[in-house]
Amino acid sequence: MGDDILRFMNENKITMATIGGHGFGAKVATATANANLNRFTGVICLDGGPIDHRWHECYQELAEYISFAKKLNLSKLDANGAFKELENGISCPKWRSIFKQNLETEKGDLSWKNNMNALYKNTQKY
């Protein structure tokens, strides 16, 4: 399966990527990235084992960024304004880029491509 991922990356001229997976896919993503450290910038594992990841530093960082992004009043911002807010509120360039890529403008209205409310709800401490 890891070879399939690398073949897909090569065929699509993807030199570096962050890889993710859910369940067994999380194990495949981790193994693939570990075997090809020069091709992957990070690994996102969802439900890859019976471990509570909420207390890991990187998870807490992501949760803070999601909380920040959720509080942005997109109805009062254009894309440039939103990008500027993300520049100020998200210090990690990789995460900032991911958040920027998940903004979209439809009929002049700025919104998130992802379900920001669900992300927020699922990343908050209990």
ABEGO torsion letter per residue (X at the ends): XAAAAAAAAAAAGBABBBBBBBEAAAAAAAAAAAABAAABABBBBBGAEBBBAAABAAAAAAAAAAAAAAABBAAABBAAAAAAAAAAABABAAAAAAAAAABBBBGGBBBBABBAAAAAAAABBX
